[in-house]
Amino acid sequence: MSKVAAEALGSLYHDRYGLDVVCVRIGGCFERPVATRQLATWLSPDDCARLMEALIAAPSPGFRVVWGVSDNTRRWFSLDEARALGYEPQDDAERFAGELEGRHDPLDEIYLGGAFCSPSLDADDGADGADGADGKA
């Protein structure tokens, strides 16, 4: 929720005060992908630097939301907005695909956030009073 709120605030400041605001949705920036889902969402450190340089150099970008991912063969997200601002990614996570066999989580196919959206991470619903709903926290 905080990401969406920050993007909405950026849009508001652009609309109201004319600020240039570019929000970057980073898939996962690591030296190399560590799970199969990152074959789609990976942003190499070098491409991250290229992206930030392009965004800083872009004249009057207005308000934009761009995806921070490399030019991955299995990419889920469009690079159109970032490319319109001068980003030219050069890396592809596919070269690491062979190293990631067996690191697949079924939740990667269900949720954009993969295992980070696992129901096992849900907050307690309060039915047992463990969350303090019964006044006994």
WOQUIZI-V524391 format. One record per residue. N is the residue number from 1. PSI is psi as a letter, one per 30 degrees, with the letter a starting at -180 (* if undefined). D_LAST is the distance of its C-alpha to the last C-alpha in whole Angstrom. Layout:
n=N psi=PSI d_last=D_LAST
n=N psi=PSI d_last=D_LAST
//
This chain:
n=1 psi=e d_last=26
n=2 psi=e d_last=27
n=3 psi=e d_last=30
n=4 psi=e d_last=31
n=5 psi=e d_last=30
n=6 psi=e d_last=32
n=7 psi=e d_last=35
n=8 psi=e d_last=35
n=9 psi=e d_last=35
n=10 psi=e d_last=38
n=11 psi=e d_last=40
n=12 psi=e d_last=39
n=13 psi=e d_last=40
n=14 psi=e d_last=43
n=15 psi=e d_last=44
n=16 psi=e d_last=44
n=17 psi=f d_last=45
n=18 psi=g d_last=47
n=19 psi=k d_last=45
n=20 psi=k d_last=46
n=21 psi=k d_last=42
n=22 psi=j d_last=42
n=23 psi=k d_last=39
n=24 psi=k d_last=39
n=25 psi=j d_last=37
n=26 psi=k d_last=37
n=27 psi=e d_last=37
n=28 psi=j d_last=37
n=29 psi=j d_last=39
n=30 psi=l d_last=39
n=31 psi=e d_last=43
n=32 psi=l d_last=43
n=33 psi=k d_last=41
n=34 psi=f d_last=38
n=35 psi=l d_last=38
n=36 psi=e d_last=40
n=37 psi=f d_last=38
n=38 psi=f d_last=39
n=39 psi=f d_last=43
n=40 psi=e d_last=42
n=41 psi=f d_last=40
n=42 psi=k d_last=41
n=43 psi=j d_last=42
n=44 psi=l d_last=44
n=45 psi=e d_last=44
n=46 psi=e d_last=48
n=47 psi=e d_last=47
n=48 psi=e d_last=44
n=49 psi=e d_last=46
n=50 psi=e d_last=49
n=51 psi=e d_last=47
n=52 psi=e d_last=45
n=53 psi=e d_last=49
n=54 psi=e d_last=50
n=55 psi=e d_last=47
n=56 psi=e d_last=48
n=57 psi=f d_last=52
n=58 psi=k d_last=52
n=59 psi=k d_last=53
n=60 psi=i d_last=51
n=61 psi=f d_last=49
n=62 psi=b d_last=48
n=63 psi=k d_last=44
n=64 psi=k d_last=44
n=65 psi=k d_last=41
n=66 psi=l d_last=42
n=67 psi=k d_last=41
n=68 psi=i d_last=41
n=69 psi=l d_last=43
n=70 psi=l d_last=46
n=71 psi=i d_last=49
n=72 psi=k d_last=47
n=73 psi=e d_last=49
n=74 psi=g d_last=46
n=75 psi=k d_last=45
n=76 psi=f d_last=43
n=77 psi=k d_last=43
n=78 psi=k d_last=46
n=79 psi=g d_last=47
n=80 psi=e d_last=49
n=81 psi=e d_last=48
n=82 psi=e d_last=47
n=83 psi=e d_last=51
n=84 psi=f d_last=52
n=85 psi=g d_last=51
n=86 psi=g d_last=53
n=87 psi=k d_last=51
n=88 psi=j d_last=53
n=89 psi=k d_last=50
n=90 psi=f d_last=52
n=91 psi=l d_last=50
n=92 psi=k d_last=49
n=93 psi=f d_last=46
n=94 psi=f d_last=49
n=95 psi=f d_last=50
n=96 psi=g d_last=47
n=97 psi=e d_last=47
n=98 psi=f d_last=49
n=99 psi=f d_last=46
n=100 psi=g d_last=43
n=101 psi=k d_last=44
n=102 psi=g d_last=41
n=103 psi=h d_last=39
n=104 psi=k d_last=38
n=105 psi=k d_last=35
n=106 psi=f d_last=35
n=107 psi=f d_last=32
n=108 psi=f d_last=35
n=109 psi=f d_last=37
n=110 psi=e d_last=34
n=111 psi=k d_last=32
n=112 psi=e d_last=33
n=113 psi=g d_last=31
n=114 psi=b d_last=31
n=115 psi=f d_last=29
n=116 psi=f d_last=26
n=117 psi=g d_last=26
n=118 psi=k d_last=25
n=119 psi=f d_last=23
n=120 psi=f d_last=21
n=121 psi=f d_last=20
n=122 psi=k d_last=18
n=123 psi=l d_last=15
n=124 psi=k d_last=13
n=125 psi=f d_last=14
n=126 psi=f d_last=11
n=127 psi=e d_last=13
n=128 psi=g d_last=11
n=129 psi=g d_last=7
n=130 psi=f d_last=6
n=131 psi=g d_last=6
n=132 psi=g d_last=4
n=133 psi=f d_last=7
n=134 psi=g d_last=7
n=135 psi=g d_last=6
n=136 psi=g d_last=4
n=137 psi=* d_last=0
//
